[in-house]
C-alpha cells in the first residue's frame, strides 16, 4: 500500500462513537477531548452534542419515551450519514433506552458503517454533585421531573464496546482509553 493509499484509507473510514450515560456523567467532555485528538491526527470529526441537536434538529420534542426515542433515531440517522461519508462522529447523548440504542446500532450494521457504543458509567451520586446543568438540583426542588436515572429509567448498556468510569480517571485518561479502542479497531 502506498503512503497516499494509507493516508486516504485512514482518513476516509468513518465511524459513529456513541457515548451514553446519565446527565453530567462526562460524555460531552470526553467527546470533545477525543475530537481534539482525532483532529490533530488529521481525521474529519463532528460532535453531535445532544443539547444542540434538541435545539436545532429535534426542537419541539419533549421528554416522553416516544419523543426520546424519536430524538435518538434522528441523531442516529445523521450520525450514520456522516460516518458513511468518512467522518468520525462522536455522539455524547444520554439515549436512555436500550431499544432506541439498539435500533441505531442496527441501522449502522445494515449500512456497513462502524458503530462503537461507549457507556460512561458514572454513578448518579457523582453526577448529582457535578450537576453541570443544574438538573439534579431542579429535580430535587420539584421544578422538573423525568430526570434520567433519578425518576425516569436509564437502561445501562449490557454489552457496550467500552465502559468508562469517568469518576475514577481524568478526562484525558478516558479519551485515551477510547482512542486506544478505536486504534485497535482500525478507526483511529
Backbone as a chain_set.jsonl record, in Angstrom:
{"seq": "XXXXXXXXXXXXXXXXXXXXXXXXXXXXXXXXXXXXXXXXXXXXXXXXXXXXXXXXXXXXXXXXXXXXXXXXXXXXXXXXXXXXXXXXXXXXXXXXXXXXXXXXXXXXXXXXXXXXXXXXXXXXXXXXXXXXXXXXXXXXXXXXXXXXXXXXXXXXXXXXXXXXXXXXXXXXXXXXXXXXXXXXXXXX", "coords": {"N": [[0.844, -1.164, 0.0], [0.598, 2.172, -0.856], [1.881, 5.315, 0.472], [0.021, 7.326, -0.019], [-2.357, 5.879, -0.439], [-2.609, 4.72, 2.102], [-2.918, 7.029, 3.674], [-5.322, 8.021, 2.613], [-7.109, 5.904, 3.207], [-6.979, 5.847, 6.022], [-8.106, 8.279, 6.664], [-10.586, 8.286, 5.525], [-12.224, 6.339, 6.484], [-15.06, 6.285, 8.215], [-16.917, 6.476, 11.314], [-19.314, 5.896, 13.887], [-19.256, 6.945, 17.155], [-20.778, 6.375, 19.964], [-21.535, 7.849, 22.936], [-23.005, 7.032, 25.8], [-24.83, 7.684, 28.801], [-25.63, 8.848, 32.12], [-27.093, 12.146, 32.849], [-24.621, 14.656, 33.215], [-22.538, 12.852, 33.377], [-20.146, 13.008, 32.03], [-19.931, 12.652, 29.341], [-19.971, 14.501, 27.108], [-17.728, 16.09, 27.628], [-15.652, 14.203, 27.458], [-16.027, 13.457, 24.793], [-15.367, 15.835, 23.371], [-12.699, 16.114, 24.105], [-11.597, 13.798, 22.937], [-12.258, 14.373, 20.276], [-10.57, 16.544, 19.698], [-8.092, 15.284, 19.783], [-8.339, 13.382, 17.702], [-8.725, 15.105, 15.509], [-6.249, 16.376, 15.475], [-4.74, 14.334, 14.507], [-5.513, 14.328, 11.934], [-8.041, 13.445, 11.201], [-11.407, 13.678, 10.003], [-13.886, 15.068, 11.93], [-16.908, 15.192, 13.754], [-18.916, 16.425, 16.374], [-21.88, 15.488, 17.698], [-23.656, 17.049, 19.689], [-25.937, 16.486, 22.253], [-27.569, 18.521, 23.41], [-27.432, 20.589, 21.511], [-28.534, 19.289, 19.311], [-31.146, 18.876, 20.206], [-31.994, 21.504, 20.229], [-31.819, 22.35, 17.531], [-32.378, 20.241, 15.642], [-34.259, 18.581, 16.766], [-36.169, 20.22, 17.841], [-39.084, 21.009, 19.63], [-39.676, 18.461, 20.421], [-40.514, 16.611, 23.306], [-39.892, 15.044, 26.465], [-40.998, 12.565, 26.691], [-41.198, 8.968, 26.536], [-41.616, 8.193, 23.851], [-40.898, 10.554, 22.447], [-38.235, 10.801, 23.214], [-37.213, 8.498, 22.038], [-37.656, 9.102, 19.314], [-35.958, 11.326, 19.073], [-33.42, 10.118, 19.505], [-33.357, 8.389, 17.304], [-33.311, 10.205, 15.181], [-30.854, 11.466, 15.64], [-29.208, 9.223, 15.36], [-29.609, 8.648, 12.638], [-28.476, 10.919, 11.363], [-25.86, 10.691, 12.326], [-25.056, 8.219, 11.199], [-25.202, 8.867, 8.488], [-23.205, 10.872, 8.246], [-20.97, 9.372, 9.155], [-20.857, 7.35, 7.229], [-19.802, 8.748, 5.221], [-17.159, 9.162, 5.755], [-16.594, 10.502, 8.147], [-15.603, 10.795, 11.538], [-17.838, 10.411, 13.964], [-18.81, 11.705, 16.918], [-20.969, 11.052, 19.496], [-22.275, 12.322, 22.128], [-24.751, 11.539, 23.905], [-27.516, 11.03, 26.036], [-29.481, 8.948, 25.536], [-31.459, 7.015, 26.792], [-32.797, 4.536, 26.561], [-32.531, 1.102, 25.928], [-33.647, -0.193, 23.654], [-33.858, 1.891, 21.8], [-31.169, 2.621, 21.395], [-30.265, 0.218, 20.357], [-31.673, 0.101, 17.94], [-30.393, 2.132, 16.533], [-27.833, 1.025, 16.379], [-28.407, -1.196, 14.755], [-29.182, 0.103, 12.38], [-26.742, 1.16, 11.575], [-25.29, -1.217, 11.223], [-26.737, -2.385, 9.13], [-26.06, -0.679, 7.088], [-23.4, -1.081, 6.935], [-21.682, 0.489, 8.394], [-19.22, 1.423, 10.695], [-19.783, 1.21, 14.216], [-19.574, 2.214, 17.519], [-20.279, 1.627, 20.819], [-20.174, 3.351, 23.803], [-20.249, 3.247, 27.215], [-20.482, 5.652, 29.518], [-20.008, 5.283, 32.577], [-20.897, 6.639, 35.12], [-21.671, 6.961, 38.492], [-24.919, 7.887, 39.788], [-24.873, 9.471, 42.103], [-22.418, 10.789, 41.917], [-22.78, 12.164, 39.526], [-24.86, 13.879, 40.325], [-23.543, 15.568, 42.049], [-21.708, 16.797, 40.355], [-23.498, 17.986, 38.507], [-23.767, 19.62, 36.08], [-25.617, 21.128, 34.509], [-27.465, 21.871, 36.35], [-29.629, 20.223, 36.664], [-30.137, 18.121, 38.476], [-30.431, 19.481, 40.86], [-32.707, 21.007, 40.26], [-34.567, 18.947, 39.931], [-34.573, 17.84, 42.491], [-35.677, 19.964, 43.839], [-38.203, 19.871, 42.944], [-38.846, 21.171, 40.624], [-38.546, 20.127, 38.1], [-39.387, 17.037, 36.442], [-38.884, 13.601, 35.497], [-36.182, 13.092, 35.185], [-33.502, 11.49, 33.841], [-32.332, 8.508, 35.187], [-32.962, 9.213, 37.747], [-35.805, 9.868, 38.344], [-36.758, 8.818, 36.06], [-36.325, 6.079, 33.855], [-33.079, 4.603, 33.144], [-31.584, 2.567, 30.933], [-28.939, 0.718, 31.457], [-26.23, -0.03, 29.292], [-25.81, -3.392, 28.377], [-23.786, -4.787, 27.099], [-21.6, -2.931, 26.241], [-19.212, -1.603, 23.881], [-17.171, -0.423, 25.16], [-16.621, 0.464, 28.527], [-16.49, 3.264, 30.45], [-15.379, 4.564, 33.44], [-15.767, 7.439, 34.455], [-15.451, 8.831, 36.798], [-13.296, 7.789, 38.054], [-11.013, 8.405, 36.732], [-9.026, 10.791, 34.828], [-10.267, 13.202, 32.419], [-8.62, 13.195, 30.178], [-7.43, 10.667, 30.415], [-9.696, 9.053, 30.101], [-10.449, 9.717, 27.449], [-8.146, 8.829, 26.154], [-8.266, 6.077, 26.611], [-10.532, 5.423, 25.116], [-9.606, 6.227, 22.591], [-7.601, 4.351, 22.233], [-9.108, 1.993, 21.942], [-10.421, 2.609, 19.514], [-8.202, 2.711, 17.846], [-7.305, 0.048, 17.991], [-9.376, -1.125, 16.563], [-8.962, -0.184, 14.056], [-9.943, 2.316, 13.473], [-8.85, 4.705, 14.159]], "CA": [[0.0, 0.0, 0.0], [1.386, 3.399, -0.92], [1.584, 6.284, 1.532], [-1.207, 8.032, -0.38], [-3.482, 4.987, -0.159], [-2.711, 4.59, 3.544], [-3.48, 8.285, 4.153], [-6.727, 8.097, 2.218], [-7.88, 4.922, 3.952], [-7.038, 6.26, 7.421], [-8.912, 9.471, 6.841], [-11.884, 8.148, 4.888], [-13.046, 5.429, 7.262], [-15.864, 6.953, 9.228], [-17.493, 5.631, 12.362], [-20.088, 6.565, 14.936], [-18.859, 6.594, 18.508], [-21.918, 6.834, 20.761], [-21.254, 7.874, 24.364], [-24.258, 7.073, 26.545], [-24.675, 7.734, 30.248], [-26.531, 9.758, 32.832], [-26.749, 13.565, 32.76], [-23.411, 15.056, 33.946], [-21.615, 11.717, 33.501], [-18.864, 13.341, 31.411], [-19.987, 12.236, 27.932], [-19.608, 15.582, 26.188], [-16.35, 16.479, 27.922], [-14.79, 13.166, 26.878], [-16.166, 13.535, 23.333], [-14.59, 16.966, 22.857], [-11.279, 15.787, 24.302], [-11.246, 12.842, 21.888], [-12.358, 15.061, 18.988], [-9.331, 17.297, 19.505], [-7.001, 14.335, 19.5], [-8.55, 12.825, 16.362], [-8.47, 16.176, 14.533], [-4.802, 16.572, 15.437], [-4.208, 13.236, 13.684], [-5.955, 14.532, 10.56], [-9.357, 12.858, 10.943], [-12.599, 14.535, 9.933], [-14.619, 14.75, 13.152], [-18.046, 16.003, 14.162], [-19.535, 16.075, 17.649], [-23.324, 15.744, 17.695], [-23.998, 17.318, 21.073], [-27.359, 16.268, 22.49], [-28.267, 19.784, 23.648], [-27.539, 21.29, 20.23], [-29.479, 18.541, 18.473], [-32.502, 19.176, 20.697], [-32.33, 22.884, 19.861], [-31.891, 22.597, 16.095], [-32.923, 19.14, 14.854], [-35.393, 17.96, 17.453], [-36.961, 21.248, 18.528], [-40.489, 20.638, 19.721], [-39.834, 17.167, 21.077], [-40.446, 16.644, 24.763], [-39.078, 14.017, 27.092], [-41.73, 11.31, 26.824], [-40.442, 7.843, 25.97], [-41.724, 8.261, 22.393], [-40.1, 11.682, 21.955], [-36.814, 10.478, 23.407], [-36.884, 7.522, 21.0], [-37.576, 9.842, 18.053], [-34.732, 12.126, 19.12], [-32.271, 9.216, 19.332], [-33.356, 7.896, 15.917], [-32.86, 11.315, 14.33], [-29.411, 11.603, 15.841], [-28.592, 8.044, 14.76], [-29.656, 8.804, 11.184], [-27.468, 11.913, 10.976], [-24.552, 10.118, 12.628], [-24.729, 7.206, 10.19], [-24.987, 9.572, 7.229], [-21.87, 11.466, 8.302], [-19.963, 8.315, 9.276], [-20.737, 6.638, 5.953], [-19.067, 9.639, 4.333], [-15.785, 9.304, 6.202], [-16.443, 11.342, 9.334], [-15.686, 10.189, 12.864], [-18.946, 11.123, 14.584], [-18.874, 11.46, 18.35], [-22.351, 11.336, 19.875], [-22.482, 12.275, 23.579], [-26.192, 11.687, 24.096], [-27.972, 10.111, 27.079], [-30.112, 7.781, 24.91], [-31.689, 6.197, 27.979], [-33.473, 3.258, 26.362], [-31.756, 0.104, 25.191], [-34.217, -0.468, 22.334], [-33.515, 3.017, 20.922], [-29.748, 2.485, 21.027], [-30.146, -0.971, 19.504], [-32.163, 0.467, 16.604], [-29.314, 2.899, 15.899], [-26.77, 0.058, 16.059], [-28.869, -1.994, 13.614], [-29.122, 0.956, 11.192], [-25.335, 1.204, 11.177], [-24.925, -2.546, 10.728], [-27.379, -2.582, 7.82], [-25.345, 0.143, 6.109], [-21.978, -1.435, 6.962], [-20.963, 1.618, 8.984], [-18.74, 1.092, 12.045], [-20.502, 1.801, 15.338], [-18.962, 1.87, 18.793], [-21.073, 2.113, 21.948], [-19.373, 3.588, 24.998], [-21.051, 3.591, 28.395], [-19.796, 6.476, 30.503], [-20.696, 4.7, 33.737], [-20.675, 7.454, 36.306], [-22.795, 6.778, 39.413], [-25.838, 9.019, 39.889], [-24.468, 10.377, 43.181], [-21.326, 11.62, 41.388], [-23.413, 13.059, 38.54], [-25.646, 14.908, 41.011], [-22.585, 16.536, 42.609], [-21.22, 17.559, 39.197], [-24.705, 18.722, 38.107], [-23.308, 20.63, 35.123], [-26.716, 21.98, 34.038], [-28.387, 22.156, 37.444], [-30.824, 19.384, 36.525], [-30.383, 17.355, 39.696], [-30.945, 20.441, 41.849], [-34.085, 21.324, 39.868], [-35.389, 17.773, 40.203], [-34.696, 17.739, 43.948], [-36.546, 21.06, 44.275], [-39.534, 19.647, 42.389], [-39.052, 22.056, 39.479], [-38.64, 19.272, 36.912], [-39.497, 15.595, 36.681], [-38.449, 12.829, 34.334], [-34.731, 13.154, 35.066], [-32.944, 10.169, 33.566], [-31.543, 7.903, 36.245], [-33.492, 9.591, 39.047], [-37.223, 9.494, 38.33], [-37.036, 8.256, 34.741], [-35.365, 4.985, 33.745], [-31.914, 4.562, 32.265], [-31.182, 1.182, 30.689], [-27.486, 0.632, 31.27], [-25.844, -0.986, 28.25], [-25.373, -4.686, 28.911], [-22.522, -5.182, 26.468], [-21.024, -1.852, 25.437], [-17.869, -1.869, 23.358], [-16.252, 0.09, 26.179], [-17.244, 1.089, 29.691], [-15.567, 4.22, 31.066], [-15.81, 5.048, 34.744], [-15.128, 8.758, 34.403], [-15.2, 9.317, 38.153], [-12.064, 7.184, 38.578], [-9.873, 8.802, 35.907], [-9.142, 12.124, 34.253], [-10.877, 13.286, 31.085], [-7.587, 12.786, 29.229], [-7.299, 9.21, 30.504], [-10.907, 8.483, 29.496], [-10.336, 9.885, 25.993], [-7.048, 7.974, 25.694], [-8.779, 4.7, 26.622], [-11.41, 5.305, 23.945], [-8.748, 6.319, 21.401], [-6.924, 3.057, 22.125], [-10.07, 1.06, 21.361], [-10.611, 2.961, 18.106], [-6.97, 2.308, 17.156], [-7.363, -1.414, 17.877], [-10.376, -1.479, 15.552], [-8.596, 0.428, 12.782], [-10.783, 3.509, 13.252], [-8.074, 5.903, 14.507]], "C": [[0.895, 1.234, 0.0], [1.017, 4.321, 0.231], [0.279, 7.012, 1.261], [-2.424, 7.169, -0.083], [-3.699, 4.853, 1.345], [-3.346, 5.847, 4.142], [-4.967, 8.353, 3.845], [-7.583, 7.123, 3.027], [-8.053, 5.35, 5.404], [-8.041, 7.385, 7.615], [-10.288, 9.387, 6.2], [-12.806, 7.239, 5.695], [-13.768, 6.19, 8.363], [-16.368, 5.954, 10.25], [-18.336, 6.506, 13.277], [-19.619, 6.027, 16.276], [-19.907, 7.219, 19.431], [-21.562, 6.722, 22.234], [-22.573, 8.058, 25.105], [-23.961, 7.065, 28.041], [-25.627, 8.748, 30.821], [-26.164, 11.223, 32.565], [-25.567, 13.876, 33.689], [-22.436, 13.904, 34.182], [-20.227, 12.034, 32.946], [-18.806, 13.02, 29.927], [-19.453, 13.303, 26.975], [-18.16, 16.011, 26.391], [-15.368, 15.488, 27.312], [-14.835, 13.255, 25.35], [-15.321, 14.669, 22.759], [-13.087, 16.756, 23.032], [-10.8, 14.827, 23.205], [-11.27, 13.504, 20.51], [-11.088, 15.847, 18.692], [-8.173, 16.407, 19.137], [-7.127, 13.767, 18.086], [-8.279, 13.871, 15.272], [-6.981, 16.417, 14.376], [-4.119, 15.497, 14.587], [-4.677, 13.342, 12.237], [-7.302, 13.927, 10.208], [-10.411, 13.954, 10.814], [-13.504, 14.112, 11.088], [-15.787, 15.723, 13.326], [-18.528, 15.491, 15.513], [-21.001, 16.464, 17.543], [-23.781, 15.859, 19.141], [-25.509, 17.227, 21.264], [-28.15, 17.553, 22.703], [-28.456, 20.558, 22.345], [-28.536, 20.598, 19.309], [-30.907, 18.857, 18.901], [-32.925, 20.586, 20.291], [-32.604, 23.029, 18.366], [-32.572, 21.497, 15.282], [-34.191, 18.554, 15.479], [-36.194, 18.969, 18.265], [-38.425, 20.809, 18.528], [-40.714, 19.282, 20.351], [-39.715, 17.356, 22.584], [-39.564, 15.528, 25.275], [-39.882, 12.762, 27.411], [-40.86, 10.199, 26.228], [-40.451, 7.908, 24.441], [-40.864, 9.387, 21.818], [-38.604, 11.419, 22.115], [-36.358, 9.469, 22.345], [-36.722, 8.22, 19.644], [-36.296, 10.665, 17.986], [-33.5, 11.258, 18.847], [-32.211, 8.701, 17.887], [-32.902, 8.978, 14.95], [-31.349, 11.48, 14.428], [-28.68, 10.436, 15.18], [-28.55, 8.124, 13.246], [-28.572, 9.768, 10.711], [-26.063, 11.361, 11.206], [-24.142, 9.105, 11.566], [-24.437, 7.861, 8.843], [-23.589, 10.188, 7.191], [-20.783, 10.39, 8.318], [-19.77, 7.568, 7.958], [-20.008, 7.483, 4.907], [-17.709, 10.032, 4.918], [-15.549, 10.157, 7.43], [-16.463, 10.472, 10.585], [-16.721, 11.014, 13.616], [-19.014, 10.721, 16.056], [-20.233, 11.944, 18.833], [-22.506, 11.202, 21.394], [-23.938, 12.575, 23.923], [-26.66, 10.633, 25.104], [-28.543, 8.825, 26.48], [-30.46, 6.733, 25.963], [-32.235, 4.795, 27.744], [-32.681, 2.331, 25.451], [-32.315, -0.133, 23.791], [-33.913, 0.659, 21.346], [-32.066, 2.917, 20.459], [-29.551, 1.293, 20.095], [-30.627, -0.685, 18.089], [-31.099, 1.258, 15.839], [-28.18, 1.951, 15.494], [-27.155, -0.756, 14.82], [-28.831, -1.196, 12.319], [-27.682, 1.0, 10.66], [-24.898, -0.135, 10.577], [-25.499, -2.785, 9.335], [-26.653, -1.812, 6.721], [-23.854, -0.193, 6.047], [-21.102, -0.333, 7.538], [-20.516, 1.257, 10.391], [-19.467, 1.89, 13.131], [-19.873, 1.293, 16.629], [-19.825, 2.471, 19.896], [-20.19, 2.182, 23.192], [-20.317, 3.974, 26.132], [-20.165, 4.386, 29.346], [-20.533, 6.224, 31.807], [-20.358, 5.453, 35.014], [-21.885, 7.295, 37.223], [-23.627, 8.054, 39.558], [-25.431, 9.981, 41.004], [-23.315, 11.286, 42.759], [-21.891, 12.628, 40.382], [-24.165, 14.191, 39.233], [-24.755, 15.946, 41.675], [-22.029, 17.406, 41.477], [-22.311, 18.506, 38.702], [-24.424, 19.905, 37.178], [-24.407, 21.616, 34.721], [-27.731, 22.313, 35.126], [-29.64, 21.302, 37.428], [-31.161, 18.633, 37.814], [-30.95, 18.266, 40.789], [-32.399, 20.796, 41.533], [-35.022, 20.165, 40.182], [-35.62, 17.64, 41.702], [-35.64, 18.807, 44.501], [-37.969, 20.92, 43.741], [-39.858, 20.525, 41.189], [-39.175, 21.286, 38.163], [-38.856, 17.836, 37.35], [-39.057, 14.894, 35.402], [-36.954, 12.893, 34.113], [-34.172, 11.741, 34.942], [-32.05, 9.715, 34.713], [-32.016, 8.247, 37.641], [-34.961, 9.198, 39.126], [-37.693, 9.12, 36.921], [-35.968, 7.198, 34.497], [-34.169, 5.278, 32.838], [-31.508, 3.099, 32.153], [-29.678, 1.159, 30.446], [-27.179, -0.368, 30.174], [-25.317, -2.272, 28.886], [-24.006, -5.076, 28.381], [-21.951, -4.048, 25.617], [-19.647, -2.266, 24.914], [-16.807, -1.417, 24.353], [-17.079, 0.686, 27.312], [-16.175, 1.977, 30.33], [-16.168, 4.663, 32.393], [-15.112, 6.383, 34.957], [-14.799, 9.33, 35.781], [-13.913, 8.753, 38.755], [-10.835, 7.56, 37.763], [-10.092, 10.202, 35.35], [-9.841, 12.054, 32.894], [-9.875, 12.8, 30.038], [-7.398, 11.27, 29.234], [-8.502, 8.521, 29.862], [-10.823, 8.549, 27.977], [-9.24, 8.98, 25.425], [-7.491, 6.511, 25.634], [-9.672, 4.464, 25.406], [-10.605, 5.366, 22.659], [-8.038, 4.987, 21.161], [-7.857, 2.013, 21.504], [-10.275, 1.336, 19.871], [-9.388, 2.553, 17.276], [-6.947, 0.801, 16.945], [-8.307, -1.866, 16.773], [-10.103, -0.854, 14.188], [-9.402, 1.67, 12.447], [-10.075, 4.799, 13.635], [-6.618, 5.669, 14.147]], "O": [[1.845, 1.318, 0.779], [-0.013, 4.145, 0.883], [-0.487, 7.288, 2.184], [-3.415, 7.657, 0.461], [-4.837, 4.87, 1.814], [-4.21, 5.751, 5.013], [-5.774, 8.701, 4.707], [-8.668, 7.486, 3.483], [-9.144, 5.232, 5.96], [-8.744, 7.43, 8.624], [-11.08, 10.322, 6.318], [-14.028, 7.353, 5.603], [-13.154, 6.672, 9.315], [-16.255, 4.742, 10.068], [-18.093, 7.705, 13.416], [-19.589, 4.818, 16.504], [-19.919, 8.431, 19.649], [-21.315, 5.623, 22.731], [-23.183, 9.125, 25.04], [-22.959, 6.503, 28.483], [-26.346, 9.428, 30.089], [-25.057, 11.513, 32.11], [-25.53, 13.402, 34.825], [-21.602, 13.972, 35.084], [-19.243, 11.409, 33.34], [-17.741, 13.107, 29.317], [-18.59, 13.03, 26.141], [-17.447, 16.268, 25.421], [-14.367, 15.887, 26.717], [-13.802, 13.141, 24.69], [-14.63, 14.475, 21.759], [-12.297, 17.181, 22.188], [-9.734, 15.02, 22.62], [-10.41, 13.232, 19.673], [-10.585, 15.821, 17.569], [-7.365, 16.745, 18.272], [-6.138, 13.68, 17.358], [-7.678, 13.562, 14.243], [-6.5, 16.639, 13.265], [-3.051, 15.727, 14.021], [-4.28, 12.532, 11.4], [-7.674, 13.896, 9.035], [-10.312, 15.013, 11.436], [-13.849, 12.937, 11.211], [-15.658, 16.921, 13.074], [-18.548, 14.286, 15.765], [-21.327, 17.631, 17.325], [-24.236, 14.885, 19.74], [-26.27, 17.832, 20.508], [-29.281, 17.667, 22.229], [-29.525, 21.12, 22.105], [-29.299, 21.261, 18.606], [-31.778, 19.078, 18.059], [-34.105, 20.826, 20.037], [-33.521, 23.751, 17.973], [-33.278, 21.799, 14.321], [-35.084, 18.089, 14.77], [-36.824, 18.613, 19.261], [-38.928, 20.297, 17.528], [-41.828, 18.976, 20.775], [-38.916, 18.159, 23.065], [-38.613, 15.114, 24.613], [-39.506, 11.984, 28.287], [-39.902, 10.471, 25.504], [-39.417, 7.702, 23.804], [-40.179, 9.193, 20.814], [-37.807, 11.777, 21.248], [-35.251, 9.576, 21.817], [-35.764, 7.958, 18.916], [-35.627, 10.693, 16.953], [-32.64, 11.629, 18.048], [-31.127, 8.59, 17.316], [-32.18, 8.69, 13.995], [-30.659, 11.616, 13.418], [-27.659, 10.63, 14.52], [-27.565, 7.715, 12.63], [-27.836, 9.469, 9.77], [-25.178, 11.544, 10.371], [-23.008, 9.13, 11.087], [-23.517, 7.446, 8.138], [-22.871, 10.036, 6.202], [-19.798, 10.484, 7.586], [-18.649, 7.196, 7.611], [-19.644, 6.988, 3.841], [-17.177, 11.099, 4.612], [-14.405, 10.502, 7.725], [-17.246, 9.527, 10.681], [-16.499, 12.196, 13.877], [-19.242, 9.559, 16.391], [-20.609, 13.095, 18.611], [-22.824, 10.125, 21.898], [-24.303, 13.719, 24.196], [-26.245, 9.476, 25.031], [-28.137, 7.73, 26.869], [-29.827, 5.679, 26.021], [-32.148, 3.946, 28.631], [-32.229, 2.712, 24.372], [-31.549, -0.261, 22.836], [-33.727, 0.392, 20.159], [-31.769, 3.105, 19.28], [-28.761, 1.358, 19.154], [-30.04, -1.185, 17.13], [-30.928, 1.07, 14.634], [-27.634, 2.064, 14.397], [-26.324, -0.979, 13.938], [-28.489, -1.739, 11.269], [-27.446, 0.892, 9.457], [-24.219, -0.174, 9.551], [-24.819, -3.327, 8.463], [-26.63, -2.238, 5.566], [-23.129, 0.342, 5.21], [-19.92, -0.234, 7.21], [-21.335, 0.831, 11.206], [-19.728, 3.083, 12.977], [-19.668, 0.092, 16.805], [-20.074, 3.677, 19.911], [-19.55, 1.204, 23.577], [-21.091, 4.924, 26.009], [-19.211, 3.851, 29.911], [-21.543, 6.863, 32.105], [-19.626, 4.96, 35.872], [-23.018, 7.478, 36.776], [-23.1, 9.162, 39.461], [-25.625, 11.189, 40.867], [-23.242, 12.433, 43.198], [-21.518, 13.801, 40.391], [-24.116, 15.336, 38.783], [-25.169, 17.092, 41.847], [-21.897, 18.619, 41.635], [-22.063, 19.696, 38.504], [-24.801, 21.041, 37.466], [-24.148, 22.814, 34.607], [-28.742, 22.962, 34.858], [-30.616, 21.622, 38.108], [-32.327, 18.525, 38.193], [-31.837, 17.868, 41.545], [-33.229, 20.876, 42.439], [-36.143, 20.377, 40.645], [-36.737, 17.359, 42.138], [-36.318, 18.587, 45.504], [-38.836, 21.74, 44.041], [-41.016, 20.615, 40.781], [-39.832, 21.743, 37.228], [-38.548, 17.464, 38.482], [-38.882, 15.525, 34.36], [-36.491, 12.765, 32.98], [-34.351, 10.908, 35.831], [-31.146, 10.429, 35.148], [-31.548, 7.662, 38.618], [-35.326, 8.3, 39.885], [-38.891, 9.112, 36.64], [-34.816, 7.39, 34.888], [-34.242, 6.082, 31.908], [-31.137, 2.467, 33.143], [-29.202, 1.532, 29.374], [-27.789, -1.436, 30.118], [-24.496, -2.243, 29.802], [-23.174, -5.621, 29.107], [-21.831, -4.19, 24.401], [-19.01, -3.171, 25.452], [-15.697, -1.949, 24.388], [-18.102, 1.33, 27.082], [-15.1, 1.506, 30.702], [-17.323, 5.084, 32.456], [-14.033, 6.461, 35.545], [-13.956, 10.219, 35.902], [-13.485, 9.177, 39.829], [-9.733, 7.095, 38.055], [-11.202, 10.733, 35.395], [-9.983, 10.982, 32.306], [-10.244, 12.075, 29.114], [-7.227, 10.661, 28.179], [-8.346, 7.521, 29.161], [-11.091, 7.561, 27.293], [-9.393, 8.428, 24.336], [-7.126, 5.79, 24.706], [-9.576, 3.428, 24.748], [-10.895, 4.623, 21.72], [-7.893, 4.551, 20.019], [-7.441, 1.24, 20.641], [-10.301, 0.409, 19.062], [-9.527, 2.102, 16.138], [-6.614, 0.324, 15.86], [-8.061, -2.88, 16.121], [-10.915, -0.977, 13.27], [-9.531, 2.038, 11.279], [-10.633, 5.882, 13.458], [-5.782, 6.548, 14.354]]}, "num_chains": 1, "name": "protein.A"}
